[in-house]
Amino acid sequence: MAYLVLNKREMIALSLVCGKKLNTLSPMHRIDDLDATSIKSNLKSMTETMNQFIEDGAIWRNAEGSPRLIRELQGVFTAIHTPDKVIRIKKASKDPFSEHYYVHKKEIGVLMSMNKEEDCYTLGYPISESSLGTWIMDEMIGEIPEKDKKEMRVNWNLENEEFELLTLLITGHNYQHYRGTNQKLSRSNILDEATLAYIHEHNIFQPNQEIINKLSDQTYMEQWLPSLDDKGLIRLEGDFIILHSILGSGFINPRLKDIIEITEMSPFMRGKQLYVTEVGLIIIEPCMTNPMVWKIGIEGLKTTPQTLIERLLQFGPVEINTKLKEAINTGLNNRQ
């Protein structure tokens, strides 16, 4: 895979020479100063940049003297300007690049990354979905101790109420661990004032107070706790609530290493979170259905790049109404 490292002025110069109109999916929309007024005000420096690319052999002039990208770069920038598919990848932890975009058009795949100041860009190409999986494993997930790597695959589909309760149970369980006691999570201690305060302040799933208040609703608890038990996410032992081993240990610091956001750039903006833990890779995705469904999956750390990327790029179903269909069709027409 080849890599280009470019500053903003160089990205804009190559974009202009490419000559393709940006479709609605193009990540080039993220670049400031890519408008006629800004380009005109920086015309001198833009011309100097183009001339430097001509000297370097990245741009050539045709018989009429018009600048053209070499074939390789024309393919790369055409894909970036008019992609058929765009996946945005972001890390919650420190990353020199704020966003990564995997763009694909026909047989061409490009990985475009921009730094936090949005003045430095890298373009990796050609990149297949399989290569993208390897990149995510190597660069985004990184090294995890070999002794903890296992083969595993688990999937659940949860109703919205089940998912809400599960996130509260996970955070309540974390609090018991944080206290440094051997006390298990139970129906009673999850209602302790200190536990509820911890759930409110430290829940990475960010529930609102209305959801947290449901813990004291006996009818709610009696309905959804057995449901989570039946699906194997928890085990009820009298008053105690035992979480699935991966869910019970993966979200505890320092076992939770990172959170990676995977988003399909489309009218739906379907997305999922990849939680990188020392005990497994946990994938959580909300599905736009009525009623809403949450997909939760666990991949063992011995998973292959190909298996992981197939799972990350496969999004859940969407149910749309007539009005949304019309809006989507309008967007698709604008991409042509």
JOMO-V228056 format. One line per field, one symbol per residue. ss: DSSP state (@ for helix, = for strand, . for the rest). phi: phi as a letter, one per 20 degrees, with the letter a starting at -180 (. if undefined). burial: # if it has 16 or more other C-alpha atoms within 10 Angstrom, else .. A space follows every 10 residues. Layout:
ss=???
phi=???
burial=???
//
This chain:
ss=.======@@@ @@@@@@@@.. ......@@@@ .....@@@@@ @.@@@@@@@@ @@@@@@..== =.....===. @@@@@@@@@@ @...====== =.....==== =====..=== =====....= =====...@@ @@@@@@@@@@ @....@@@.. ..=======@ @@@@@@@@@@ @@@@@@@@.. .....=..@@ @.@@@@@@@@ @@......@@ @@@@@@.@@@ @@@@@@@@@@ @..====..= ===.@@@@@@ .....===== ====...... =======..= ========.. ..=======. ....@@@@@@ @@.....=.. .@@@@@@@@@ @@@@@.
phi=.ecddcefff fffffffgne ffefefffff efmecgffff fdffffffff ffffffnecc defenffcff gfffffffff fcfebcdecc dfefbgdfbc cedcbleddc ddccefelcc cccdafceff fffffffeee emfcggfeec eabcccddfg fffgfgffff fffffffffm defefbfeff eggfffffgf ecefelfeff fffffeefff ffeeffffff eneccecmee cdfggfffdf eefefeeacd edceebgelf bbddeecfdr dddccedecc ffcdecccdf fefegfffff ffedeffcdc efffgfffff ffffef
burial=.....#.### ########.. .#######.. ..##....#. .....#..## #.##...### ......###. ..######## ########## #.....#### #####..### ####...#.# #########. #######..# #......... ......###. ########## #######... ...####.## #...##.### ..#...#... .#.##..... #..##.###. ..####.... ###..##### ##...##### ######...# ########## ########.. ..######## #.#.##.##. .##.##.... .......#.. #...#.
//
